[in-house]
């Protein structure tokens, strides 16, 4: 039951007078009350892959600035069209995939916290938002790899349970950053 995360992180940054759509129309936004189901995985499975499933989740970021205000929106999403599952559907495997999506939300919250620390100054946001995003992205990729490596892509049930508790605890600690708006 091996699987690999393929994460697509969409970085959309709009400044000055622009604010645009930050995720695809068909994507699902992360919601703690709505867990993924196998029917959400609509992509065509890669038959050559040794993996049973693939989760395509990501984050988008938008910055709006005018003379008086700035607004940063950071969202976590799941792309059903790029996520797939083979025949090995099980609740256990689905929980592993859900945790990949939850980890994406965790790093969205970490990014919101970091952006919030920059304050409301549009020039400062413009100057540092890409650096914050890139640092967050690198930490996110390392975290996802550590999760898959330690859990052996969900095969190690003890480590899988450890990571589920770890991510839940970290999400709870960052609950103040659960809103899609930073600097609000």
C-alpha positions in Angstrom: 0.0 0.0 0.0 2.6 2.5 -1.0 1.7 6.0 -2.2 3.5 9.2 -2.9 2.2 12.7 -2.4 2.3 14.9 -5.5 1.7 18.3 -4.3 1.0 21.2 -6.6 1.5 24.5 -4.9 0.0 27.3 -6.8 1.7 30.6 -6.1 -0.4 33.4 -7.4 0.7 36.8 -6.2 -1.1 40.0 -7.2 -0.2 43.4 -5.9 -1.0 47.0 -6.5 -4.5 47.1 -7.8 -5.0 43.4 -8.6 -6.7 40.6 -6.9 -7.6 37.5 -8.9 -9.0 34.0 -8.4 -6.5 32.0 -6.4 -7.5 28.4 -7.0 -9.3 26.4 -9.6 -13.1 26.4 -9.9 -13.4 22.7 -9.3 -11.0 22.5 -6.3 -12.2 21.7 -2.8 -11.2 24.1 -0.1 -9.9 22.5 3.1 -12.6 22.3 5.8 -12.2 20.5 9.1 -15.8 19.4 9.0 -15.6 17.9 5.6 -13.2 15.0 5.1 -12.2 13.7 1.7 -14.1 10.7 0.2 -13.0 8.4 -2.5 -15.5 10.0 -4.9 -13.4 13.2 -4.6 -10.5 11.4 -6.4 -11.6 11.9 -10.0 -8.2 11.8 -11.8 -7.1 9.0 -14.0 -4.8 6.6 -12.1 -1.3 6.2 -13.2 -1.3 2.4 -14.0 2.5 2.4 -14.0 2.8 3.9 -10.6 3.5 1.6 -7.6 1.3 3.9 -5.6 -2.3 3.1 -4.8 -3.4 6.8 -4.6 -2.2 10.3 -5.2 -3.4 13.5 -3.5 -2.9 16.7 -5.3 -3.3 19.5 -2.8 -1.9 22.9 -2.7 -2.0 26.5 -1.5 -2.7 29.7 -3.2 -1.9 33.2 -2.1 -3.2 36.6 -3.2 -2.2 40.1 -2.1 -4.3 43.1 -2.7 -3.0 46.6 -1.9 -4.3 50.1 -2.4 -3.3 53.4 -0.9 -4.9 52.6 2.5 -5.4 48.9 2.8 -3.7 45.5 2.2 -5.3 42.1 2.2 -3.6 38.8 2.0 -5.6 35.7 1.2 -4.1 32.3 1.6 -6.1 29.2 0.8 -5.7 25.4 1.0 -7.2 23.3 -1.8 -7.5 19.8 -3.1 -7.7 19.2 -6.9 -10.0 16.3 -7.6 -9.1 16.2 -11.3 -5.4 15.6 -10.5 -6.0 13.2 -7.5 -6.5 9.6 -8.1 -6.9 6.2 -6.6 -6.5 2.7 -8.0 -8.5 -0.3 -6.9 -7.1 -0.4 -3.4 -9.7 1.8 -1.8 -9.8 1.5 2.0 -10.7 3.7 4.9 -7.1 3.4 6.1 -5.6 4.6 2.9 -8.1 7.4 2.6 -7.1 8.5 6.1 -3.5 8.6 4.9 -4.5 10.7 1.9 -6.6 13.0 4.2 -3.5 13.6 6.3 -1.6 14.8 3.3 -4.4 17.4 2.7 -4.4 18.3 6.4 -0.6 18.8 6.3 -1.2 21.3 3.4 -3.6 23.2 5.7 -1.1 23.1 8.5 1.5 24.8 6.3 -1.1 27.3 5.0 -1.7 28.3 8.7 2.0 28.6 9.2 2.3 30.9 6.2 -0.6 33.0 7.4 1.1 33.4 10.8 4.3 34.4 9.2 2.6 36.9 6.8 0.6 38.2 9.8 3.9 39.1 11.5 4.8 41.3 8.5 2.0 43.7 9.4 -0.2 45.7 7.0 2.5 47.7 5.2 2.0 46.9 1.5 5.6 47.6 0.5 6.9 45.3 3.3 4.4 42.6 2.2 5.5 43.0 -1.5 9.2 42.8 -0.4 8.9 39.7 1.7 5.8 37.7 0.8 7.6 35.6 -1.9 10.5 34.8 0.5 8.0 33.7 3.2 6.2 31.6 0.7 9.4 29.9 -0.6 10.7 29.2 2.9 7.3 27.8 3.9 7.1 25.7 0.7 10.5 24.1 1.4 9.5 23.2 4.9 6.2 21.8 3.7 7.9 19.5 1.1 10.3 18.3 3.8 7.5 17.7 6.2 5.4 15.7 3.6 8.5 13.6 2.8 9.1 12.9 6.5 5.5 11.8 6.9 5.6 9.4 4.0 9.1 8.2 4.9 8.4 7.5 8.6 4.9 6.0 8.0 6.3 4.0 5.0 3.5 5.5 3.0 1.0 4.3 5.6 2.4 0.8 6.0 3.8 1.5 9.4 0.5 1.8 11.4 2.2 3.0 14.6 4.0 5.8 12.8 0.8 6.6 10.8 -1.1 7.0 14.1 1.8 9.2 15.5 1.6 11.5 12.5 -2.2 11.8 12.8 -1.8 13.0 16.4 1.1 15.2 15.6 -0.7 17.0 12.7 -4.0 17.3 14.7 -2.0 18.9 17.6 -0.2 21.4 15.3 -3.4 22.3 13.5 -5.1 23.0 16.9 -2.1 25.2 18.0 -2.5 27.2 14.8 -6.3 27.5 15.0 -6.1 31.3 15.2 -4.8 31.2 11.7 -7.6 29.0 10.3 -9.1 32.0 8.4 -8.1 32.4 4.8 -7.2 36.0 5.5 -3.9 37.0 7.0 -3.5 40.4 8.5 -7.2 40.6 9.3 
